[in-house]
Amino acid sequence: MSRGQILGRPDDLPSWFEPLLTRAGDCRTEDFTTLREPTGGGGRSSAVLVLLGEGERGGGGGGEPDLLVLQRAATMRNHAGQPAFPGGATDPEDADATVTALREADEEVGLDRSSAEVLALLPDLWIPVSRFVVTPVLAWWRRPHPVLPRQPEEVAHVARLPISELADPENRIRVRHPSGWIGPAFQVRGMLVWGFTAGVISVLLDMAGWSRPWEPGRIVELPDAAAPVPAARGGAPDEVVP
């Protein structure tokens, strides 16, 4: 079982980042999933960047937290058209999960690595279908800047999704995969966020105290074209987590 780890707590951290950061240091793998890496390991190391920034409110006054996501290109063999966190497999030269997550975000959407401050590592999550061990890296986007797809063959769109819209009960649904799996999802700004990414977001909303009561009985069938085959209760980094 893996646990979260706080790496830093800057003095000028926005107040909205608490209690999420404190909870990140106490969370465990089982808070996100029931799946465990098999004894003896063997999983492929990877990381995703969970990047929270502060966007401007309408009219330019004040700010509110938002979350950076990308949408995979519709032509990709795997995860076609699916929203995801920036991230991917660990390269041999990557020193740790932080390096992997920031490198991938740079390569995929042009993130200036110095603009993001890593605050915590969330527990490792085991993805049986791809044999990935994924480390979500929680970071504060201290100096947000424009981002856009740098690899059009892999990334079609980049978006900053306001936390207020992710937490809005009207935007929360559950989706049913053709296999019968049912999991949390979000319909925000024309994007259907589901699978692994939606599972992590759902837990983080609860941890931060941002969740609002919503009706989990609303289930939408996931189109076959958007549905990579998941494991029984898990998937690849952009797929399914229970």
N, C-alpha and C positions, 0 to 999 in steps of 0.2 A: 504494500500500500504506500502510495506516494502522498506527500503533504505539500501544501503551499509554502512559499518562502518569500518574505519581504526583503528586498535588496536595498531599498532607500526610501526615505520619507523627507523630501525637501521642505524647507520652511515656508516656501511660497506656494505649496500645493493648494489648488483650489479647494474650498470647503466641501464642494459636492463630491470629492473623491473619497470622503469618509461617509459611512463606515466600510466601504468596499475594500479599501486597502488593508485595514485591520483584519477584516474577515478573510482576505486572501491568504494571510499568514497562518490562519487556523484551519483552512479548508483541507479536505482530503479527497482522494480519488472517488470514494464512494458518494461524495456529494454530487458528482457529475454522472457517474456510471456504475453499474454493477459488474462490469467486465474487468477481468484481471489479466495481466500479462502472464503467459504460462511460465511455470517454474523452469528456470534455466535461461530465460530471456530469449534472445534471438530476434527481437523486433527491430525494425528499421527506425532509427532516430529521426525525428522531424520536429518542427516548431512552427507555431503560427503567432502573429502579432495581433494582440487585442489592444488597439490603440484608441484611447479616449482623448478627445480634444475639447475645445470650447468654441463653439460656433456663435456667430452673431444672431441676435434675435431680429425679427422683422423691424425695420426702422433703424437698425444699427446700434440700438442701446442694449447694454448688458450682454451676457453670454449664457449659454446652456450647454451641457455636455452632449457630445455626439460620438459616434463610433464609426471608424473607417472600415468599409467593406469593399470588395470588388466583385464583379460578376464575370464568371468564366465565359470565354468565347463559345458561341453556339456550335462551332465546328470542331471543338475538342473531342477527342475519343472518349475521355472520361470526364464526368462532372460538367458536361456541356450546358452552358447557360446558367449555371448554379452560382448563387452568391456565396462568398467565402471570406474568411480572414486572409490577409496576405500571409504567405508561408509556404513551406515545402520541406523536402528532405535535407538532412544535414550533409554538408560537404565535408570531405576529409580534413580540410584546413580550418573548419569552423571550430573555435575554441569551446563554445558552449551554445545552449539554446538561444541565448540572447543574440549572439552573432548571427545565427541562422535566421532568426525571425527578422532582424533588421536588414540583413543582406537580401533576403527574399523580397521584402517590401520595397527596397531600393530597386531591385531588378524588375519587379512587376509594375510598380506604380510611380517610381521616381521619388520615393521618400528620401529626404535629406536625413541621414541617420543621426546627425547631431541635433536635429530638431525634436527628437523623441527621447524621453528619459524613462528608462526601464525601472519599474518600481517593484515588481514581484514576479515570481514564477508560480504558476498554478500547477496543480498536481498533474503528473503524467497520465495520459489517457491511452488505453490500448485499443487499437483498431484491428480486429481479426481479419477482415476481408483483404486488407492490404498489408497486414503485419507491420503497421506503423505504431510507434510509440510517440505520441504527440505531446509536446510541452507547450501549453498556451503561455505566452509572455505578455504580461500586463504592463502597459506603458502609458505615460502621459505625453500627449503631443504639446509640448511646451511652446513651440513656435510653429503653428500650422502654416502651411503654404500650399499652393496649388499642386495637385497630383493628377496624373492621367495615365492611361495604359501605356506601358513601354514595350509590351510584347503583345501586339494586337492579335496574334495567332493564339494567344492564351487568355488574354484579359480584354473583355469587351467594354467594360464600364467600371468607373470608380465612384463611390458615393460616401458621403458623410451622413449617417442616419441619426437624427436627433433621438436622444434617449426618451424624451417625452412622447415621441411618436411610436417607438418600440414598446413603451409601457402602456400606450393607449389601448384599452380593452377592445375598441373597435378594430384594431389592427392585429389582434392576436387570434390565431386559429390553431387547429391541429390538422395535419395532413395524413392521409392514408396512402402508403406505398402500395403498388400492385402486389407485393408479396404479402400484404396484410399488416405490416408494421405501421403503427400510428405514433406520431411524435409532434412536438410543438413546432409552430411556424409563425412567421410574421408577414403581413402584407403591408409594405411600406414604400411609398414613392415609386410605385410600379414594379417593385421587386418582391418576389416570393422567397423569403429566407427560411430555409428548412434544414433538416439533417443535423450534422455535427455542429455547424455554426449556430443554428437556432437553439440547439440544446445548451450550448455554452452560454449564449446570451440570456436564455431563460434563467439559468442558475445565477448568473451575475446580477440580473435585475433583482432577484430575491435577496442575494447577499448584500446588495447596496441599499436595500429598502426602497427601491424605485418601483417595484411591482405594484400594480393596482388590481383589484378584483376583476376577473374576467370569466367568461363562460367557456369552459373547456369542452363542452358538448358540441361545439361547432366544428365539424370535420369536413375538410375539402379533399376530394380525390386528387392525388398527385398525377399529372399527365405522364404517360409512359415515357415520352421523350425527355422528361426532366428527371427520370428516376433511375439512377445507377443502382445496380443490384446490391442491397446492403447485406451485412452479416445478420444473423438472427436478431441481435440487439446492438449492433454497432456498425461502423462503416469507416471509409477512408477519411482523411482529414477534412474533406468537404462533404461528407456523407452523413452518417447517422450516429447519434449517441443517445442512449435511452434516457 
